[in-house]
Amino acid sequence: MREEISAGGVVVFGNTILLLKKYNGDWVLPKGKVELDESFEQTAIREVYEEASVKVDVIEYLDKIHYTYKNNWEDNNVINKTVYWFLMQAKSMDAIPLKDEGFIDAKFTHIDRCVDLAKYNDEKKIIEKAIKKYNKISKD
């Protein structure tokens, strides 16, 4: 089993959250692998920019999630993955999907639709947590 560490963001702009559409139709949050000498926060910022061309400020750390999946393109195909998630504020709603990574769309979706649109249960939960934190911060 191979270990993989990634970081990503729940990117908010007003009452919307950034989602990326993969070539297979799945809507996901931006995330990617941590590079050498890079903090989780730096990775999350870089990945959001690389995958969607969106500049962000980090509001706060949200949580980490763990899951295991099979990669059919590798001999050692079981991967134990940990993803560190951050609540982020976008500087604009302009988003351009990175086609080389298999993304065909990038858009800010109303917070009422994000959870239903997101493909994976762990990402749905992190979106729900982000919305609660963001609403709390917005009221203070």
C-alpha positions in Angstrom: 0.0 0.0 0.0 1.3 3.4 -1.0 0.8 6.6 1.1 -0.3 9.8 -0.6 -0.7 13.2 1.0 -2.8 16.0 -0.7 -4.3 19.3 0.2 -7.2 21.2 -1.2 -9.7 23.9 -0.7 -13.3 24.7 -0.3 -13.2 28.0 -2.2 -16.0 30.5 -1.3 -17.0 33.6 -3.2 -20.1 35.3 -1.7 -22.7 32.5 -1.5 -21.0 30.2 -4.0 -18.4 27.5 -3.8 -15.9 26.5 -6.6 -16.4 23.0 -8.1 -14.5 21.3 -10.9 -16.1 19.0 -13.4 -14.0 16.0 -14.4 -14.0 14.5 -17.9 -16.3 11.7 -16.6 -18.9 14.2 -15.3 -18.0 14.1 -11.6 -18.0 17.4 -9.7 -15.1 17.7 -7.2 -13.2 20.1 -5.1 -9.7 21.3 -6.1 -6.9 19.3 -4.5 -3.5 17.8 -5.2 -0.3 16.2 -4.0 2.0 18.0 -1.5 5.3 18.7 -3.1 8.7 18.6 -1.3 9.2 21.4 1.2 5.7 22.7 0.8 3.2 23.2 3.6 -0.4 21.8 3.3 -1.6 25.4 3.1 0.8 26.2 0.3 -0.2 23.1 -1.6 -3.9 23.9 -1.3 -3.3 27.5 -2.6 -1.2 26.2 -5.5 -3.6 23.4 -6.5 -6.6 25.7 -6.6 -4.7 28.1 -8.9 -3.3 25.3 -11.0 -6.6 23.5 -11.5 -8.9 26.4 -11.8 -6.8 29.6 -12.2 -8.4 31.0 -9.1 -6.4 33.2 -6.6 -7.4 32.7 -3.0 -6.7 33.7 0.6 -6.9 31.0 3.2 -9.5 31.7 5.9 -8.8 28.6 8.1 -8.0 24.9 8.2 -11.1 22.8 8.1 -10.1 19.1 8.6 -8.4 16.1 7.1 -10.0 13.1 5.5 -8.6 9.6 4.9 -9.6 7.1 2.3 -8.2 4.2 0.3 -8.6 3.7 -3.4 -7.3 1.5 -6.1 -5.2 2.9 -9.0 -5.5 0.4 -11.9 -2.5 2.0 -13.7 0.1 0.9 -11.1 1.3 -2.4 -9.8 1.1 -1.4 -6.2 -2.4 -0.2 -6.8 -3.8 0.3 -3.3 -3.3 3.9 -2.2 -4.0 5.2 1.3 -4.7 8.9 0.9 -4.9 11.8 3.4 -6.3 15.1 2.2 -5.9 18.3 4.3 -8.8 20.8 3.6 -8.8 24.6 3.9 -11.6 27.1 3.8 -10.6 29.7 1.3 -11.9 33.0 -0.1 -11.6 33.6 -3.8 -10.5 37.0 -5.1 -12.9 36.8 -8.1 -15.4 34.4 -9.7 -13.3 33.9 -12.8 -12.4 30.2 -13.1 -10.7 28.3 -16.0 -10.4 24.5 -15.7 -7.1 22.8 -16.3 -7.8 20.5 -19.2 -4.4 18.7 -18.9 -5.7 17.4 -15.5 -8.9 16.1 -17.0 -11.2 19.0 -15.9 -13.7 20.2 -18.4 -15.5 22.9 -16.3 -14.8 25.1 -13.3 -17.6 27.1 -11.8 -18.8 28.7 -8.7 -22.0 27.0 -7.6 -24.6 28.3 -5.1 -24.0 26.8 -1.7 -27.5 25.3 -1.7 -26.6 23.1 -4.6 -22.9 22.2 -3.9 -23.4 19.3 -1.5 -25.9 17.6 -3.9 -23.6 18.2 -6.9 -20.4 17.0 -5.4 -19.6 13.4 -6.3 -17.9 12.0 -3.2 -19.4 11.7 0.3 -16.2 12.8 2.1 -16.2 16.0 -0.1 -19.9 16.5 0.6 -19.1 16.4 4.4 -16.2 18.8 4.1 -18.4 21.2 2.0 -21.1 21.1 4.8 -18.4 21.8 7.4 -17.0 24.7 5.3 -20.5 26.2 4.9 -21.2 26.1 8.6 -17.8 27.7 9.4 -18.2 30.4 6.7 -21.7 31.3 7.9 -20.4 31.6 11.5 -17.5 33.8 10.4 -19.8 35.9 8.2 -22.2 36.6 11.1 -19.4 37.7 13.5 
